[in-house]
Amino acid sequence: MATPIPLVVHATHEAGLKVGGIGAVLDGLLAAPSYLAAVQRTILVGPMNAGDPLYFERLSQPRSGITIRYSSLHAIIHNVDETTRAALQQVEQTFSIAILYGTRRFGAVEHEIILVDATSPNWQQVDSFKYYLWEHYGLDCSRYSWNPEFNLYINIAPPLFAALRAIGAGRELAPAEKFIIAHEWLGMPVVYAAQLTEPGAWRTVFYAHETATARRLVEEHPGHDTRFYNALRKAREWNLSLEAVFGNQDDLFKHPILRTVAACDGLFAVGDLVVDELRFLGGALANAQIDLVYNGVPSADTTILAKLESKRRLQVYCEKLLGYVPDYVFTHVTRLVLSKALWRDLRVMDHLDEMLRRQGKRAVLFVLSTATPGGRRPEWVAAWEEQYGWPVGHRGDNGDLIDLEANFFFEGVEPFNQRSQQSKVVFVNQFGWDRERVGKRMPAEMEFLDIRRGSDLEFGQSIYEPFGIAQVEPLNYGALCCVSNVCGCVGFAERAAGGLENLPNMIVADYVSLPPDYWLGSPYDALWIDQSVRDWLESQNSVAAARAIAERLPTSRQEMETMLARGQEVAQRMSWDVVARDYLLPGLYRLQ
């Protein structure tokens, strides 16, 4: 058995509160038994936004899982020993910032957290740090000083590292016994601060949950993933870097930060394509050692009876909304952002509708996604439900549909529902899957678990998806998962199942691979791939995805039981405990 690791520091913007994907990673990883057995002390460090009353209120609520030991802004300073209190106060005075030090609950355990508010920092300290970044990394901070996000993570880094020293973190430990893991570019400034203050005294790791430059190039060009990944593949043959193909990207401040991550002792990536994307950045990254550390998939015991009950509730809800009981319930639970490519669901559904007609079957697709994660007031939803049948009907002039929601519904969902015969799409733009949040037509016993457990098929055909936890969550409940081949979860599922041919529960739609007669002589030829090419490829390849779905949808309880058993078997091999034991910890041990 490997020697336990005395200290791991996680530098992340979600150190205090869970707000997105990295928060889900931390929830799973930091509560995994294998992680807890190997890491003796864990500290999370990140920002505290004292200027946001809602954020500040959430920090103090019991459901946050935070216990405050020291916080000058909360007037709690006596829950630490006098030496620690004096050291933290000295850091606050030196940097003109505020510190929160305490613990946060992850599952059944608690880990330490340090948060810093730098609303009015000591600018002399900030400028000194920025000069160090220019001198040692060539990072031109003055170019990006207009960006508040960039400023925030630069400003908090030196006081965060000073606060770590103030609580004695790593004081008596050798470099190989203490790690700083920077989650995404937002954690890298803490690595810089450590290298400035205690050069060579820590092992440092950059944990890539995406490649920001790649995301932008995919999302901002209408050729999307079809264009970008064909350019990447061809550039690899030609031994060309991203900037040699796409030009200078330094206007995106995250890009020059990414070029510095090779200075870390270790590099982790959440998916196989993220490895390729990092190497595509060129320079020292081109041939760097990059360890795959996939995301985990929730794994919980369930039964066929529980699945059937959840599906029954969804069928009842469909009957109340649309007037029919569907044979199949399809779902897509996701954030409403461009990268999720919700239009691809409708492309597949167009083909699938005809296949269902030939089978004499009916289906419903519940799309649970919203542009406002905080949600609408329940009384508004109740009024819309009464007035015009929300969520089947929607309006764009009363706060119902906003931003991308309006585009998706009016340009996608409504036209599909008008032309389809065997299936309909219900767009629920309100998170919270219960009667209080989603209206009185929802069964009273419905809960969020039902939309995961009762689903026959989960869509997730993203144009950019470093991993995609949500896409494969229903795998554990025996659902089909239809994902695109740029989703990082595909590589993990393939390993866990011993090949995708052994996992009938997963359908991989390919919207990148061009037909053999489509000539690409160089990566520059791929730059001509535009929306018309992508649309054509999607229209062609979505047929194969629909056909695979139609062939694999279970037609009997016995087939459902088989899919449930296989899904649970593979999901257990993709659990957070497996991720920590087989991927994260070996990567850390290698750096000792």
SULVENSUL-V247552 format. One record per run of one state. SS is the DSSP state (a for helix, b for strand, c for the rest). FROM is the first residue (numbers start at 0). TO is the last residue. Records with the same first field share a line. If there is no record, write none. Layout:
BEGIN
SS: FROM-TO + FROM-TO
END
This chain:
BEGIN
c: 0-3 + 5-5 + 11-19 + 29-31 + 39-40 + 47-51 + 60-60 + 64-64 + 71-74 + 76-80 + 95-96 + 106-107 + 117-121 + 137-139 + 144-146 + 166-173 + 183-183 + 197-201 + 208-210 + 219-222 + 238-240 + 246-251 + 259-259 + 263-264 + 269-270 + 280-281 + 285-289 + 292-302 + 322-326 + 333-336 + 340-341 + 359-361 + 368-376 + 388-402 + 419-421 + 428-433 + 438-446 + 453-455 + 460-463 + 465-467 + 477-478 + 484-485 + 487-487 + 497-498 + 502-504 + 509-521 + 526-529 + 552-555 + 573-574 + 590-591
b: 4-4 + 6-10 + 38-38 + 41-46 + 65-70 + 75-75 + 97-105 + 108-116 + 177-182 + 202-207 + 265-268 + 290-291 + 327-332 + 362-367 + 422-427 + 456-459 + 464-464 + 479-483 + 486-486 + 505-508
a: 20-28 + 32-37 + 52-59 + 61-63 + 81-94 + 122-136 + 140-143 + 147-165 + 174-176 + 184-196 + 211-218 + 223-237 + 241-245 + 252-258 + 260-262 + 271-279 + 282-284 + 303-321 + 337-339 + 342-358 + 377-387 + 403-418 + 434-437 + 447-452 + 468-476 + 488-496 + 499-501 + 522-525 + 530-551 + 556-572 + 575-589
END
